[in-house]
Amino acid sequence: MKNHNYAVIMAGGVGSRFWPVSKKAHPKQFQDILGSGKTLMQTTFERLEKFVPAGNIYILTNEIYKKIILEQLPQIDPEQVVAEPVMRNTAPCILMAAMKIYTRDPEAKMIVAPSDHWIHNEYNFASDVNLAFKTVEKANKLITFGIRPSLPNTGYGYIQYNPSASENIYPVKKFTEKPDFDTASHFVAAGNYLWNSGIFVWKASQIIHSFREFLPDMYELFDNGTPFWNTSLEPEFLSVTYPSAENISIDHGIIEKSPDVFVIPASFSWNDLGTWCALEEELPQDVDRNTVVNSRFIPLEAKGNIIRTEKDKVVFVDGLSNYIIIENEEVLVIVPKRKEQEIKEIRQNVMNRYGVHFG
């Protein structure tokens, strides 16, 4: 019996807040950020492979990363790596993937997931996704997964849902993008708000229908490629057409407009690994709350620091608290943890001031 489950891994981001380890030439999804022995890309692929055949997993990325992906995932066919001719937001690449998959299998159900998230409880993750697959097979729903908020985090989008529904699948009432602290606090207290994980499940046919309804220009642009999908003519079609696609996210283009969006409160733990401080939530700490990756750390009155170096480097820190200490083969960065959101700007300022390029 044919398996109609498909997966799309989005792997085109740069991860600039994880500089200097994450660089444009080798971004965080291709790095072993947590010191687990596998890159985030490899971990994501293996997680999805538990319920999607390996041959049904597509990786959407930039042309410059295709070689890295094939090196890290030697078990896949090169045609499973779909390279955007130019960088765009998530809506165009998801429509491209949906049309490729639908052309191959009109009964396809697909999960769309970022390549750089960290998920524990993988059994629970598979259970939630299989529930979503079964749901979209019976009904034309667009499903996202929401994370129960543990604190009023202002860096995440929030999903308000109607809790009166049953079967752990709820209609979405409203999306709110990165609220201020007071608003986020109200959301957490209300009890019917979830963090937006950015992971989606739907039938390929249904998401294509949604594009036709809410982003008709983009649909028409890509529908012209119907004879070319999954053929030798596809790259040429995309090189001509893709740059004309609107630069818009799937959230703004479809998810926030469609009345068919439902949310499953996740039974798995999730971390989008957006900044270096996210490591503190996923890794053990010493008695002074220091989080250490790859290093032989010798602290002296050093507390609450995050240290990540090249493999097995000895790091001695005396009298420093609440700092991020990160290095790669070229750069050593030492900044207060309170500036974790500014690392992208710090990198740019250093490049502008000293005329150096870090890749």
Disulfide bonds with the S-S distance in Angstrom:
none
